[in-house]
Amino acid sequence: MKKVLVAVAMIFGLGSSVAFAQEVKETVAVEAQQAPQDEYTKIEVSELPQAVTDALAKGYEGASIKEAYAAAKSDGKVYKVVVVTKEGQEVTVVMNEKGETVKE
């Protein structure tokens, strides 16, 4: 009789484990690709043309230059400059070699 009870308990145990089994769905990882930064290469702030630094000093009085990037375009070099204003806000400015603001 004990063997029968043990057998019945095992059957119910296995049956209940199947009832609580979860279906595993296959997940697919999607890797986001970041677009290159328009072929801009990081440069030292000291490498910026004088016209660009003068225009930034005039347009963003009291600001400091955090980062600078350069890219060769069909109409000459273009500079992307990250400026920190005296209020602490970061502003990105794109200028040509003459210190004129350019739209990207």
Stockholm file with secondary structure:
# STOCKHOLM 1.0

chainA/1-104         MKKVLVAVAMIFGLGSSVAFAQEVKETVAVEAQQAPQDEYTKIEVSELPQAVTDALAKGYEGASIKEAYAAAKSDGKVYKVVVVTKEGQEVTVVMNEKGETVKE
#=GR chainA/1-104 SS CHHHHHHHHHHHHHHHHHHTCCCCCCCCCCCCCCCCCTTCEEECGGGSCHHHHHHHHHHSTTCEEEEEEEEEETTEEEEEEEEECTTSCEEEEEEETTSCBCCC
#=GC SS_cons         CHHHHHHHHHHHHHHHHHHTCCCCCCCCCCCCCCCCCTTCEEECGGGSCHHHHHHHHHHSTTCEEEEEEEEEETTEEEEEEEEECTTSCEEEEEEETTSCBCCC
//
